[in-house]
Amino acid sequence: MSIAQAAGVVGPFAGLDVPWLLRMRAETRRDHPFLIWAPFDAPARIWTYGEFHERVGALAAGLRVRGVKPGEFVLIHLDNCIEAVLAWFACAELGAIAVTTNTRSAPAEMEYFADHCGAVAAITQPAYAEIIATHCRSLHWLAVISHDAGAAPAQGHVAPRGDSFEALFADYGPTPMRCGAPRSTPRTRICTTATCIRPTCRCFTPTRWRIRCWRACGSARPA
């Protein structure tokens, strides 16, 4: 059955999505470890379900304050780090579409990714801030985390422009944010050049994302 044919079919996961799952885990296993962030050059940090859920909510609220609306695209150009996961979950909470990109992409490829999806904002790290600021000129704003995958930024490096990632967090109150967007609305876009000659972007709706997770060994051909 195709995804189009499956529309409207009620299954065991009907109405359940990523924000629901995170909230449910935060309520039932609040103090249980969810993630352990262990960078090479810094001490390991344990994030519980409850703590992570609260930070995701605060970041989602901050994105909304900065003008990001449900259905809009946010570029996440980060090496493996906790901020990348926080940003992805925050976009899901808000209903924005996270656009995760390969940090080895060339400047021209980053320009294509940003223009192709119409990204309104980007979150990156000091090592890549200049590339994003220079080549993704249509962005409304750029936020930069304080480190490069756990390592201190290169000595003397100054980001050309951009806000602190920590400045994005805002109070969101006890009620979880819900975007109310249809389940057919894309939730994430993955941009890469690893398996193709030219840059490729793939969109995933909540249903399609779940199916692709089930088919972890499936084809890597463009959708």
KAJOMO-V52775 format. One line per field, one symbol per residue. psi: psi as a letter, one per 30 degrees, with the letter a starting at -180 (. if undefined). A space follows every 10 residues. Layout:
psi=???
//
This chain:
psi=kleeffkfkj afgkfkaeee eeeeeeefhe gkkekjjile glllkkklee eeeeeeeeee eeeeeggklk flkkkjiklj leeeeeeeee eeefgljkjk lkfgkleeee eeeeeefhkf lkkalefgee eeeefiffke lkkklflihf kklkkfkkke lllkefffkl kflfkkkkfg klffkkflkk klgeglelkk kkkkleeeee eeeehfgakg lk.
//
